[in-house]
């Protein structure tokens, strides 16, 4: 399967659900009017775009229809797609790894596929010619280090680890030293699956950031929050909660292949002004893809 075919296949549930609803509306309405727009707005809300995002998209669509005198179905669909692309492109989704080494901190609650995502992102970077080191700083969850070791091997990355219960900041300190000595391109830090209301875990994240700032003050840094797309609107709430306690530079959306809630991508970006950097559309190691707004929209509409 080619890159786009894999994406299209992975987003099949979202596309089938979304397209079916839109086509049903156009089979009922013969002209572009307020009733049609009301129905389209309802479809967006039902497809997990979120209330605020759906209202904004339809308001812009209404303006576009009047300005460009749009009267047919295909032109409405194209206008809808153009508006969605503007929302996604308002935030820069490119990965900032301009220094050697660069640091990618990965955060998120347990169960969203955080460690798996790290392995797949590492694989993506290694395949593009980067030398990658993984820091096993999730020292609290049983088997977290072992799980990361498996992914390090699969992705052909190096790993820095300590015993279970070790100080996560000390793991990161050692990993930075290793990255310098190995002349690595990217250091990816796995952190404990923390809930936003766990103050001690958030303090730990601050401590890790201080180590990175002290040892690599000029390095490019990304802080990626991993979200489970299957949770729909709850994913938007998670972003808002994490934003209050840590600086998030990008999002990784997993399990998009298992849900029809792909519309949440638009809601997350519009409501939080944070770009999607990677999306997971399958269980294989190369199913974590760099996010591309045009390809994403082509795959669901």
C-alpha angles and dihedrals in degrees: 000000000000124000096264094039089055091050092048091048092047092051092044096115092052093046095048093049096043098042093046092053093047094047090049090055093050091048089059101040118061097185137042104252143131093282090057091049091049090053092048090050090053090050091053091050091048089049092059098255088131129241099269094044093047093050091048093049093049092046089054091045091052090053092046093049092052095043096046096033092234113189109161136071099244092050090051090051091049092049090049091051092047091053092049090050091053090054093050094043093050086083123055108243096184116118112247105222100136100136133064106265106021120184128226114189113197120203137170144121121286116276100032094102097259100151092041089051091052090054092049094046089049089051090050091052095044090051089054089056101265125140106228134195123192120210112208096212094150091094098155105062114082111248093006092120092046091050091052090048090058091051092046089056094045093048094042092240130139120245135209115201144160135195121294112280094025120143106277093212090057090053089054091048090054092044091054090051089050092048090053095047093046093044088233122183100215136022114199116197120205111205133193115280095257130188114220093241095056100101096187091055092049089050088053090053089053089051091052091049091052091054091051092047092049098045099034106024095159099040124119107252132198125185107197124192114207116217133185108233090204090071090066113186091012087069089061090052091050092055091051091050095049092045089063093060108029141026108255116195098179148356135238114205115201134190096026088145092063098053144057088213097093089126087078087080089072093046093050094051096042097046098041104030090225121128127237107239102178137014128199114219102168147002100264121101092250095047093093105093135189105251116254115180096207094049091045093053093043088054096053103035 
